[in-house]
């Protein structure tokens, strides 16, 4: 079972709404114009489309931040950028929001995010229904939404009490034979070096998932948020893969789940020019779960 995983497109446009001058979008727009815009490479997405088609994945995932300030025009443009993938893979393509997609509480922005979520997921789920389970035989993908409007200088997220209870119920349940459990979330549980993220960038609830990963009740976390891609594996073969920012670093991740062998094979694909050095192909064998 092959999964292609990309993240953090960060399409940026000046907000058209006058109200954007009075909320966090003003800060985000300045950040985009002064920093992000110089490093945004739309061509990386175009190259990635060719590479992804050649890889013939069964599943394609986008773990959020398709926009920079969550404005309706950005979210529509982000959807347009992903539309070739959504059209090619249909209900085998899934998207979960990032913190930049849920940037502010403004009603038009929230409505635009709901519409983007509906469009990219082919109308299968409502945004307010997350988390949801998406299964392919023994592969169970748990799609999580931790994106919330936060204060001006925070890029953190939070799991709601109901989401925590939902995840606990599924991860604490006995496994079925050959079952593999994967959380799909914008927010990683740890930095590349294994340290917790700083408070203003972390997911409130990450420790819950970290405990399940360390306890062998969860096998893999697929995330974005941190722009440089990384893969981090525990001694028992469980871990997390951060796809990084496709339009910044020109990379996306490929994870092969080999159920008959009980292991993951993971590697990054570079579409940058010149190609960035990437981590080598990694094979991670899961330790048996008692």
N, C-alpha and C positions, 0 to 999 in steps of 0.2 A: 504494500500500500504506500504510494508516494504522495507526500504532501509538499506543495510549494507554499512558502510563507514569506510575505513581504509586508512592509510597514512604513509609516511616517513619510507620506508623500509631501505633506506641508504645502499644498497649493496656496499661494498668497495673492490677495487682491485688496485694494483699498475698499473698506466698507462704504456702502452708499448711504446707509442710514445716518441721519444727524445724531441719533441717540448713541452711536458708537463713540462719539467724542466724550461721552459722559461715563463710560464704563471701561472695563478692562481691555476692550478692543482697541482703544487708543494706544495703550502701552504695547499690545501685541502687534499692531500695525507698524509702529515705529521700529520694533525689534525686527520685523520682517524686512522693512525697507533698508535698514541700516546694516543688518547682518545676514539674514537667511536668503534674501533675494539674490545676492551675489553667488551663492553656492547651490541654488536650485537648478537642477538639470533635467528638464522635461525629456530630453533625448534618452536618458537612462531608462525611463519607463517604456519608451518606444522600443529600445533594444531588449528590455526584459520580456516584452510580449513575444518576441521571436524565440528567445531562449526557453521561455516557459512552454510554448507550444511544442518545441522539440523534446522537452523532458517528459511529456505525456503524463502529467500527474493525475491521480484520481481525485485529489482535493486541492483547492487553492484557497488560502486564507490571507486576509488583510487585517492586521491588528491595530488599526486606527491611526489617528492624526492625518486624515486625508486633507485637512484644512489647517490654516494657521491661527485664525481667530474665530472660527465657527460661524462665520456670516453665511447667509443664504446663498450668496453668489459664489463663495469659496466652496461650500459643500456641493453645490451643483457642478462646479468645475471639477472637483475631486471625483465625483461620480462619473463624469464624462471621461476622465482619464482612465478609470477602471472599467468603463463599459465594455471594451473589447474582451476583457477577461470574463466579466459577468455574462456576456453574450455567448462566449465560447464554452464556458463551463456550466452555465445555468445554475441549477440547484446543488452543484458541487463546489460553488464559490460561496464564501461566507465572510462577513465583515463584522467586527466589534468596534465600538467607538473608542477614540483616544481623548485625552484631556483637552486638546485643542479643538476637538469637534464639539465638546460640551463646555465651551469657554465661558459663556455668560448665561444669565437667567432670562434674557429678553425673549418674549414669546415667539417672534418671527424666527429667531435662531433655533429655539427648541423645536419648533414645527419643521424647520428645514432639516434638522438632524433626524427627526422621525421619518421624514420623507426619504432622506438619503439611506437610512437603515433599511427601510422597506424596499427601496429600489435595488440596492446592492444584494439584499438577501432574497430577491425574487418573491417578496410578499409572504414568506413562510412564517415569520415571527413578528410580533410587535416589540418595539424597543423596551417598553415597560414590562415585558414578559421575561426578560433576561434575569438570571441565567437560564439557559436551556441546554438540553442534551441532544447531541447530534451523533448518531451511531452508524458505523459501517462494520457490520459483523461484530467482531470482538473489540474493535477500536471505538472507544467512547470519548467523544470530544465534548467538553463542558465549556460552553461559550459564556463568558463573564463580562459584565459591564461595571467597571469601577470608575468611570468618568463622571465627574461632578463639577459644576461651576465652583471655583475656589476664589480666595482672595487674590488681589492684584499680583502679588509676588510668589504665589504658590502654583506649582504644577503637580500637586499631589492628587490622589484619588481616594475613594473609600468604597468598601463593600457594605451594602445595607444589611441590617440585622436579618432580614428575610433571605438575602443571598447567602449569608454565612450559614444559616440553618439549612438551606437547600444543599449547599456544598457539603456540609458536614454529614447530612443524611446519606448522600450518595457515596462519599469517600469512606465513610465508616462502615458501609454495608459490605457483607462478604463478597469477594470477587467471584465472577463466573469463570469457568475454565478458559484460559487463554485471553482473558480480558486485559486490555491496555487502557489506562486512564490518562487523558491529556487535557489540561486546562488551557484555554485560548483566551488571553487577556492582554490589554494594552500594556499593563504595568508588570515589569519583572519583579521577582521576589528578592533578588540580590543584584549587586553590581557584578561586573565581570570577575573581580577578584574575590567574590564571596561575601563582601561586607554588605550590611543593610544599606539601602538608599537613605540619603539624608531626609529629614522629616518633610521638608517642603517639596520633595519629589517622590515620596514613597506612597504606596497603596496602604491605606488603613485597612488591615485585614490580611496583609501579606504574611504575617507570622502564622496565621491559621493555616494557610496553604503550605508554608514552609514546613510546619509540623507534619502535615500529611505527606509531603515529599520525603522528609527524613524518616518517617514511619513506614515508608513503602506502601502507602495507601494511594499515592499519586505517583505517576511515572514520569511525566514530562510537562513542562510549562512552555508555551510559545507566546512570545511577547514582542513589544517594540519599545517606544519611549526613550530609551538610550540610543543615540544616533549611530554610534559605532557598533557594528555587529559583534556578537560574541556567543560562544557556546560554553557552558559550564556543567561539568558532570561530576556526580558523586561517585564514591568507590563502588556502589552497588549498581551503577549503570543508569541511575535516574538523574535527571537534571533539567536544565532550562536552556532554551535557545532564544536569543534576542536577534531579530532580523535586522535591526538597525534602520537607518533611513535610506530608502532606495534612491531618492532623488538627490541626496547629499553624498553618500558614499558609494552609490552605484552597486549595491549588493542585495541579494536576497538569499533565503535559506531553502534547502531541500532536505526533508527528513523522510527516509524510507523506514517504514515499520515492517519488520520481517517476522510475522507471527509464529511461523513454524520454528524459528530459531530463538525467539524471545529476545530480540535485540533491535536497536535503532542503528541506522547508518545515516550520518548527517554531514552535509558539506554546504559551503557557500558558493554562489555563482557571482562573478564580478562582471558588470556591464560598463564599468567606468573606462575612460580612455585618458591616460594609460591605465591599464588594469591595476587595481590596488592589490597588494599582497593579502591573501586570505588565509584563514586557519586551514589546516589539512583536513582531509576526509577523516571522520572519526566513527569508529564502530564501538557502540556501548552495549554490552550484554547485561540484561537485567538479572539481578540475583533473585532466586526463587522466593516467592512470598509464602510464608507458612500459614 
